[in-house]
């Protein structure tokens, strides 16, 4: 029960991060995730939040995963995470 609740909270926060991104809070996914989760250690909460998970290469720790201005890829990445956590929250 607790695991399902935790998953739903994570899902809610990912949706919040996507909303922040769409509304223009920041052009970077990580900044929106930091704000939504109130932490900079997103990977400890959402282990899939890595460049490799999205099939991207990260040249160094702080380099963006997507080309500047590529909003569609970032929104797509949010959608992938949302779908993943929707599936996790509906599993028994």
KANOR-V731000 format. One record per residue. N is the residue number from 0. SS is DSSP state (H for helix, E for strand, C for the rest). NEAR is the number of other C-alpha atoms within 10 Angstrom. D_CENTER is the distance of its C-alpha to the mean C-alpha in Angstrom with 1 decimal. Layout:
# KANOR-V731000
n->N ss->SS near->NEAR d_center->D_CENTER
n->N ss->SS near->NEAR d_center->D_CENTER
This chain:
# KANOR-V731000
n->0 ss->C near->7 d_center->23.2
n->1 ss->H near->7 d_center->21.3
n->2 ss->H near->10 d_center->18.7
n->3 ss->H near->15 d_center->18.2
n->4 ss->H near->11 d_center->18.0
n->5 ss->H near->13 d_center->15.4
n->6 ss->H near->20 d_center->13.3
n->7 ss->H near->17 d_center->13.8
n->8 ss->H near->15 d_center->13.0
n->9 ss->H near->21 d_center->9.5
n->10 ss->H near->21 d_center->9.3
n->11 ss->H near->17 d_center->10.9
n->12 ss->H near->20 d_center->8.6
n->13 ss->H near->22 d_center->5.4
n->14 ss->H near->18 d_center->8.4
n->15 ss->H near->17 d_center->9.6
n->16 ss->H near->24 d_center->6.9
n->17 ss->H near->24 d_center->7.6
n->18 ss->H near->16 d_center->11.1
n->19 ss->H near->19 d_center->11.3
n->20 ss->H near->22 d_center->10.4
n->21 ss->H near->15 d_center->12.9
n->22 ss->C near->10 d_center->15.4
n->23 ss->C near->11 d_center->15.5
n->24 ss->C near->15 d_center->14.4
n->25 ss->C near->14 d_center->13.3
n->26 ss->C near->17 d_center->13.3
n->27 ss->C near->18 d_center->10.5
n->28 ss->H near->22 d_center->6.7
n->29 ss->H near->19 d_center->7.3
n->30 ss->H near->17 d_center->9.9
n->31 ss->H near->23 d_center->8.2
n->32 ss->H near->25 d_center->5.9
n->33 ss->H near->15 d_center->9.3
n->34 ss->H near->16 d_center->11.1
n->35 ss->H near->20 d_center->9.5
n->36 ss->H near->20 d_center->9.8
n->37 ss->C near->11 d_center->12.9
n->38 ss->C near->13 d_center->12.6
n->39 ss->C near->12 d_center->12.0
n->40 ss->C near->13 d_center->11.9
n->41 ss->H near->17 d_center->8.2
n->42 ss->H near->11 d_center->9.4
n->43 ss->H near->10 d_center->12.1
n->44 ss->H near->13 d_center->10.2
n->45 ss->C near->17 d_center->7.4
n->46 ss->C near->10 d_center->9.7
n->47 ss->C near->15 d_center->8.1
n->48 ss->C near->18 d_center->5.7
n->49 ss->C near->15 d_center->8.9
n->50 ss->C near->15 d_center->10.9
n->51 ss->C near->11 d_center->13.2
n->52 ss->C near->11 d_center->11.0
n->53 ss->C near->17 d_center->10.6
n->54 ss->C near->9 d_center->14.2
n->55 ss->C near->12 d_center->14.2
n->56 ss->C near->14 d_center->16.5
n->57 ss->C near->14 d_center->15.9
n->58 ss->C near->10 d_center->19.3
n->59 ss->C near->7 d_center->18.8
n->60 ss->C near->6 d_center->16.4
n->61 ss->C near->8 d_center->15.6
n->62 ss->C near->10 d_center->15.9
n->63 ss->C near->16 d_center->13.4
n->64 ss->C near->21 d_center->12.2
n->65 ss->C near->18 d_center->13.4
n->66 ss->C near->9 d_center->16.8
n->67 ss->C near->9 d_center->17.3
n->68 ss->C near->10 d_center->17.3
n->69 ss->C near->12 d_center->15.5
n->70 ss->H near->16 d_center->13.6
n->71 ss->H near->10 d_center->14.0
n->72 ss->H near->14 d_center->12.2
n->73 ss->H near->21 d_center->9.1
n->74 ss->H near->16 d_center->9.5
n->75 ss->H near->13 d_center->10.2
n->76 ss->H near->17 d_center->7.1
n->77 ss->H near->21 d_center->5.3
n->78 ss->H near->15 d_center->8.6
n->79 ss->H near->14 d_center->8.6
n->80 ss->H near->20 d_center->6.0
n->81 ss->H near->19 d_center->8.0
n->82 ss->H near->13 d_center->11.0
n->83 ss->H near->13 d_center->10.6
n->84 ss->H near->21 d_center->10.4
n->85 ss->H near->16 d_center->13.0
n->86 ss->H near->11 d_center->15.1
n->87 ss->H near->15 d_center->14.8
n->88 ss->H near->18 d_center->15.8
n->89 ss->H near->10 d_center->18.7
n->90 ss->C near->8 d_center->20.1
n->91 ss->C near->6 d_center->23.2
